[in-house]
Amino acid sequence: MNEVKLIVKCQKGEKEAFNELITIYYPYVSKFLIKLTADEEIAQDLVQETFLKLVIHIDKFDVKGKAMFSTYLMKIAKNCYLDYLKKNKKIASEIDIETISDTISIEDKIAEKNEVDRVLKEIDTLPFEQAQAIKLKYLEEYSLKEIAEKMGTKPKTIKSRIHEGKKKLEKRIKRGGNAYG
């Protein structure tokens, strides 16, 4: 299902949609918080708190805005962790602040990975020739000439397929994609 549609269903209070959303993001939030806390028990408590806050505040996420949902969710997780540190000042004084800021960059890496996964799914929805040309060019790093030889056509044709495929991808990604639903 398209992530935007799923979030809209959550905002309408649909329990099944929340279950699906939590299932998708649970591993990312859990790994993020385990890395931050270095304590699996505390991390799991914070994961629960993160998803509870998500359920309560899901209506604050703007599906038409520029922010990615994964960034929004990871910010909730990070804030839960920071709140935990404030409540437990003794522990906080023992933690290296630099380590926290290094780990928080994981939030960006997760958002980036989600975006890459989304683009890869969208590539698979393109016509075969365009998808194949794009994959060979950007994932396998073949030259236009090498791709043309592999696909039995001319480099100009490959260049055109890649160009047209990229235009289609941009349109689909801007409107939320169609590979999910």
C-alpha positions in Angstrom: 0.0 0.0 0.0 1.1 3.5 -0.7 2.7 5.0 2.4 0.7 8.2 2.1 -2.6 6.3 1.8 -1.6 4.3 4.9 -0.9 7.4 6.9 -4.2 9.0 5.9 -6.0 5.8 7.1 -4.1 6.1 10.4 -5.1 9.7 10.7 -8.7 8.5 10.3 -8.2 6.2 13.2 -8.1 2.8 11.3 -6.6 0.3 13.6 -5.4 -2.1 10.8 -3.5 0.8 9.2 -1.7 1.5 12.4 -0.8 -2.1 12.8 0.7 -2.1 9.3 2.6 1.1 9.8 4.0 -0.1 13.1 5.0 -3.4 11.5 6.9 -1.5 8.8 8.8 0.9 11.0 9.3 -1.1 14.2 12.6 -2.6 13.2 14.1 0.8 12.2 12.9 2.5 15.4 14.1 -0.4 17.6 17.6 -0.5 16.0 17.9 3.3 16.3 17.0 3.3 20.0 19.1 0.3 20.9 22.1 2.0 19.3 21.3 5.2 21.3 20.6 3.6 24.6 23.0 0.6 24.4 20.4 -1.1 26.6 17.8 -3.3 24.9 15.3 -3.1 27.8 15.3 0.7 27.9 15.2 0.8 24.1 12.1 -1.4 24.0 10.4 0.9 26.5 11.2 3.9 24.4 10.0 2.1 21.2 6.6 1.6 22.9 6.6 5.2 24.0 7.5 6.3 20.4 4.7 4.4 18.8 2.2 5.6 21.5 3.2 9.2 20.8 2.8 8.5 17.1 -0.7 7.2 17.5 -1.6 10.2 19.6 0.0 12.7 17.3 -0.4 11.1 13.8 -2.7 13.9 12.8 0.1 16.4 13.1 2.0 14.8 10.2 1.4 16.7 6.9 1.2 14.0 4.2 1.4 16.8 1.6 4.4 18.5 3.2 8.0 18.1 2.3 9.0 16.1 5.4 9.3 12.3 5.0 7.3 10.2 7.4 10.4 8.3 8.5 12.0 11.5 9.5 9.0 12.5 11.5 8.9 9.2 13.3 12.6 9.1 14.0 12.3 12.6 15.5 9.6 11.3 17.9 12.0 8.4 18.8 14.9 10.8 19.4 12.7 13.1 21.5 11.5 10.1 23.6 15.2 9.3 24.2 16.1 12.9 25.1 13.1 13.0 27.5 14.3 9.8 29.1 17.8 11.3 29.6 16.3 14.4 31.2 14.3 12.2 33.6 17.4 10.2 34.4 20.0 13.0 34.8 22.6 10.8 36.5 22.7 8.5 33.4 22.7 11.5 31.1 25.8 13.0 32.8 27.7 9.7 32.0 26.8 9.8 28.3 29.1 11.4 25.8 27.0 14.1 24.0 29.1 13.6 20.9 28.1 10.0 20.7 24.4 11.0 20.7 24.9 13.4 17.8 26.8 10.8 15.8 24.1 8.2 16.4 21.3 10.7 15.6 22.7 10.7 12.0 21.3 7.2 11.8 17.9 8.9 11.5 19.1 10.5 8.2 20.5 7.1 7.0 17.2 5.4 7.7 15.3 8.1 5.9 17.7 7.8 3.0 17.4 4.0 2.9 13.6 4.3 2.8 13.8 6.7 -0.1 16.2 4.4 -2.0 13.8 1.4 -1.4 10.9 3.5 -2.7 12.8 4.5 -5.8 13.8 0.9 -6.5 10.2 -0.2 -6.2 9.2 2.6 -8.6 11.8 1.6 -11.1 10.3 -1.9 -11.2 7.0 -0.3 -12.3 8.5 1.2 -15.5 8.4 -0.5 -18.8 11.0 -3.3 -18.9 13.4 -1.6 -21.3 13.5 1.6 -19.3 13.8 -0.1 -16.0 16.6 -2.4 -17.3 18.5 0.6 -18.8 18.3 2.6 -15.6 19.4 -0.3 -13.4 22.3 -1.1 -15.6 23.4 2.6 -15.7 22.9 3.6 -12.1 23.1 0.4 -10.1 25.6 -1.7 -12.2 27.4 1.5 -13.5 27.6 0.3 -17.1 28.4 2.9 -19.8 25.7 3.7 -22.4 27.8 1.7 -25.0 28.0 -1.4 -22.7 24.2 -1.2 -22.0 23.5 -0.9 -25.7 25.6 -4.0 -26.5 23.9 -5.9 -23.7 20.4 -4.9 -24.9 21.2 -5.2 -28.6 20.5 -1.6 -29.5 22.2 1.7 -30.0 23.6 4.0 -27.2 21.2 6.8 -28.4 18.3 4.5 -27.8 19.6 3.6 -24.3 20.1 7.3 -23.5 16.5 8.0 -24.6 15.1 5.1 -22.5 17.0 6.3 -19.4 15.8 9.9 -20.0 12.1 8.9 -20.4 12.3 6.5 -17.5 13.8 9.1 -15.2 11.0 11.6 -16.2 8.3 9.0 -15.3 10.1 8.2 -12.0 10.2 11.9 -11.0 6.4 12.2 -11.7 5.5 9.1 -9.8 7.7 10.0 -6.8 6.4 13.5 -6.7 2.8 12.2 -6.5 3.5 9.5 -4.0 4.2 6.6 -6.3 2.1 3.8 -7.5 4.3 0.8 -6.6 2.6 0.4 -3.2 -1.0 0.1 -4.1 
